[in-house]
Amino acid sequence: MNPTDLPLDREAMLATLRPWVECESPTFDAPAVNRMMALAARDLAVAGAGVEIIPGRLGLGDCVRARFPHPRAGAPGILVLGHMDTVHPVGTLRALPWRREGGRVHGPGILDMKGGNLIALEAIRALGRAGIATPLPVTVLFTSDEEIGSPATRDLIEAEAARHRFILVPEPGQEDNGVVTGRYAIARFNLEAVGRPSHAGSRLGDGRSAVRSFARKILAIDAMTSEDCTFSVGVVQGGQWVNCVPTTCRGEALSMAKRQADLDRGVARMLALSGAEDDVTFTVTRGVTRPVWEPDAGTLALYETARGLAGAMGLPLPHRSAGGGSDGNFTGAMGLPTLDGLGVIGRGYHTLEEHLDEDSLVSRGRLFAGLLATLA
């Protein structure tokens, strides 16, 4: 049987996916992430994999590694790399419940990226049912902190990837049915303003507001955005009592660039914002960084294999470098053939409109199965 003709059952796929989506798993809630990992571990074990739970660190959740039986077990093979953490806090299901409507399925994390992880699992299952052996051994690694830059799992990802020939990343697909062969460089920053307290009613002039100073810095950071490098502040927390001039204000910023040199210049500009003004000290420290991933010959050859499989299905498969980081940044930057954006198609990830297109479950599942059955 041609693997791109596999009889994937959409309803069965959705039946497995729904418990995953309804198991909310925001990155900073380690027990919630671990509940999700337990669900995935069980499904992987039922599919025939040998499953390991890898303990989390830095207060973050565990990871799951699953190795499927193969005559060449231990040889460099295919790594399926996905994350099970989401940006949606527990309770989001009240505003974004699982629902099917007009060919779309909604839910927190359904597109980014539980739907993609699900099609990878279903592709492996379908190949097994059809008696189609993969030329290379297959390992699945589900991680717990991608949404915050993978600070606790980058070493695990890079070590596991180095033992494989190909890396397949089922992050959301592009809306034109495209895939991702490169990603922009990303840097995160921690920001802090420290001022001087006073009573906001009787001694307002004696204080120096950290919040006011921070607000001005936000405008300055936003104004640094250019075609080559973007800057944005996404988290701000300051003050404690409205009747006190706030002493501290903290936040986080993000910078993204298509080229590493542009990001390096952006990092230098951000760090140069540290200093004191009007008795308020502003400090910028560098956080997690994702390296730029530029497609090389190995990645483009992997893409051509996927494009040929999609063509046999009568589907286009454009490719591009994309903004928004993924763990593919790490493996691609290591020079390992990496194909990203292999997941389901949809829209609205990271919002309360997050959904996938039902039709993409089967088409993308067959493409994924074709890759697993072809790569050698």
TAVEN-V656911 format. One record per residue. N is the residue number from 1. RES is the residue in one letter. PSI is psi as a letter, one per 20 degrees, with the letter a starting at -180 (* if undefined). Layout:
# TAVEN-V656911
N;RES;PSI
N;RES;PSI
This chain:
# TAVEN-V656911
1;M;p
2;N;p
3;P;h
4;T;i
5;D;j
6;L;p
7;P;m
8;L;p
9;D;o
10;R;g
11;E;h
12;A;h
13;M;g
14;L;h
15;A;h
16;T;h
17;L;h
18;R;g
19;P;h
20;W;g
21;V;h
22;E;i
23;C;n
24;E;p
25;S;m
26;P;q
27;T;g
28;F;i
29;D;n
30;A;g
31;P;h
32;A;g
33;V;g
34;N;h
35;R;h
36;M;g
37;M;h
38;A;g
39;L;g
40;A;g
41;A;g
42;R;g
43;D;h
44;L;h
45;A;g
46;V;h
47;A;i
48;G;j
49;A;q
50;G;p
51;V;p
52;E;q
53;I;p
54;I;o
55;P;q
56;G;r
57;R;r
58;L;k
59;G;j
60;L;r
61;G;r
62;D;r
63;C;r
64;V;p
65;R;p
66;A;p
67;R;p
68;F;q
69;P;q
70;H;q
71;P;h
72;R;k
73;A;p
74;G;i
75;A;q
76;P;p
77;G;c
78;I;p
79;L;p
80;V;o
81;L;o
82;G;r
83;H;q
84;M;i
85;D;q
86;T;r
87;V;i
88;H;p
89;P;q
90;V;p
91;G;i
92;T;h
93;L;h
94;R;h
95;A;h
96;L;m
97;P;q
98;W;p
99;R;q
100;R;p
101;E;o
102;G;k
103;G;j
104;R;q
105;V;p
106;H;q
107;G;q
108;P;p
109;G;j
110;I;h
111;L;g
112;D;n
113;M;k
114;K;h
115;G;g
116;G;g
117;N;h
118;L;g
119;I;h
120;A;g
121;L;g
122;E;h
123;A;g
124;I;g
125;R;g
126;A;h
127;L;g
128;G;g
129;R;h
130;A;i
131;G;k
132;I;o
133;A;q
134;T;p
135;P;h
136;L;q
137;P;q
138;V;p
139;T;p
140;V;p
141;L;o
142;F;p
143;T;r
144;S;j
145;D;k
146;E;h
147;E;i
148;I;k
149;G;j
150;S;l
151;P;h
152;A;i
153;T;i
154;R;g
155;D;h
156;L;g
157;I;g
158;E;h
159;A;g
160;E;g
161;A;h
162;A;i
163;R;j
164;H;q
165;R;h
166;F;q
167;I;p
168;L;p
169;V;o
170;P;l
171;E;r
172;P;p
173;G;r
174;Q;q
175;E;h
176;D;k
177;N;k
178;G;r
179;V;r
180;V;p
181;T;j
182;G;q
183;R;q
184;Y;q
185;A;q
186;I;p
187;A;q
188;R;q
189;F;q
190;N;p
191;L;q
192;E;p
193;A;p
194;V;o
195;G;b
196;R;p
197;P;q
198;S;r
199;H;p
200;A;i
201;G;g
202;S;h
203;R;l
204;L;g
205;G;i
206;D;h
207;G;r
208;R;o
209;S;o
210;A;h
211;V;g
212;R;g
213;S;g
214;F;g
215;A;g
216;R;h
217;K;h
218;I;g
219;L;h
220;A;h
221;I;g
222;D;h
223;A;i
224;M;i
225;T;p
226;S;a
227;E;h
228;D;h
229;C;p
230;T;q
231;F;p
232;S;q
233;V;p
234;G;i
235;V;p
236;V;p
237;Q;p
238;G;q
239;G;r
240;Q;h
241;W;p
242;V;i
243;N;j
244;C;p
245;V;p
246;P;p
247;T;h
248;T;q
249;C;p
250;R;q
251;G;a
252;E;q
253;A;q
254;L;p
255;S;q
256;M;q
257;A;q
258;K;h
259;R;q
260;Q;h
261;A;h
262;D;h
263;L;g
264;D;g
265;R;h
266;G;g
267;V;g
268;A;h
269;R;g
270;M;g
271;L;h
272;A;i
273;L;i
274;S;q
275;G;a
276;A;q
277;E;p
278;D;l
279;D;k
280;V;p
281;T;p
282;F;p
283;T;p
284;V;p
285;T;q
286;R;p
287;G;b
288;V;q
289;T;p
290;R;p
291;P;q
292;V;q
293;W;o
294;E;p
295;P;p
296;D;a
297;A;h
298;G;g
299;T;g
300;L;h
301;A;h
302;L;g
303;Y;g
304;E;h
305;T;g
306;A;h
307;R;h
308;G;g
309;L;g
310;A;h
311;G;h
312;A;h
313;M;i
314;G;k
315;L;q
316;P;q
317;L;m
318;P;r
319;H;q
320;R;r
321;S;q
322;A;q
323;G;r
324;G;o
325;G;r
326;S;r
327;D;i
328;G;h
329;N;g
330;F;g
331;T;h
332;G;g
333;A;h
334;M;i
335;G;j
336;L;p
337;P;o
338;T;p
339;L;p
340;D;r
341;G;k
342;L;j
343;G;a
344;V;r
345;I;q
346;G;a
347;R;r
348;G;j
349;Y;q
350;H;j
351;T;r
352;L;j
353;E;j
354;E;p
355;H;r
356;L;q
357;D;p
358;E;g
359;D;h
360;S;i
361;L;g
362;V;g
363;S;g
364;R;h
365;G;g
366;R;h
367;L;g
368;F;g
369;A;h
370;G;g
371;L;g
372;L;h
373;A;i
374;T;h
375;L;p
376;A;*
